[in-house]
Amino acid sequence: MSFAAIMALALLIDAVIGWPARVYARIGHPVTWIGALIAALETRWNRGGVTARRMSGAACVAVAVSAATLPALAAQALLPGGLLGLVLGAVLAWPLIAARSLHDHVAAVARPLTLGDLEGARHAVSMIVGRDPTRLDQAGVARAGLESLAENASDGIVAPLFWGAVLGLPGIAAYKAINTLDSMIGHRNTRYEDFGKVAARLDDLVNLIPARLTGLAFALVSARPGAALGAMARDARKHRSPNAGWPEAAMAGALHIRLSGPRAYGETISPEPWVNEAAPDPVPQDMARGLALYVRAMILCGAGLALMALAGGWG
């Protein structure tokens, strides 16, 4: 069974259907199931001194990743061959890809911002970023939305597809568990600095290749591939994250805008460096351009997976 074919079909299903609200209301989502387990473990185990917290945090990672991976491993072993196995595998992988959801969330920011409804745009962007939306002007909202689009294109779509294409259902399930762990406990604050250290480092590791592939995809489908590649080469390593800078820099170069820069988290101003600093701030219309770039990049990813499957014999 071709893992690339399964991922290509899963991406297509997600692009067409997404994760229906009625399904979410009835059964939730696999990521929320993993999140509930992580939250329960963190509540019980995140205590003691530095060494104890780091060890219990590592145990939390092991349990959460195992809980996601073992059922996926069993499901993959039971998949039949041929077309039926391809379809069943894609249906099982589909919930772990967030292509449509990401587009919809960023489009929900772009619509009111383009219409001049700054308060509506601030509310929408607060759903996808952690910074204080009340301190964002029009350019700040646009930057936040485009940065989230670029970073989550890697974390939410390219990375799951990559690990799914390499390792099948266990690969995509393990990746989603690791990424969920990082989003919940991989923070540099008093509560999670030690408990979440293993989760944060592991997330950095599994995103090394996908983040760079995402930046490359943005560059390849851009009208300004040279500028996108140049921005990546120049500015990607300036980012606070070892991975997020690659897709963000590529998008900034492709759209001829600047991203990142100083940002407010509550009462704290984080002095982040600019990405593609010489370019102007984004305007509302740049969000539509960013979404179009994202769609083209995801089509390229799907086409690449399909070609890999055909080259290897899809079944």
Secondary structure, DSSP 4 states (H G I P E B T S, - for coil): --HHHHHHHHHHHHHHH---HHHHHHH--HHHHHHHHHHHHHHHH--SSHHHHHHHHHHHHHHHHHHHHHHHHHHHHH--SHHHHHHHHHHHHGGG--HHHHHHHHHHHHHHHHTT-HHHHHHHHTTT--S-GGG--HHHHHHHHHHHHHHHHIIIIIHHHHHHHHH-HHHHHHHHHHHHHHHHH--SSTTTTTTTHHHHHHHHHHTHHHHHHHHHHHHHTSS-HHHHHHHHHHHGGGSSSTTTHHHHHHHHHHHT--EE--EEETTEEE-PPEESTTSPPP-HHHHHHHHHHHHHHHHHHHHHHHHHHHHH---
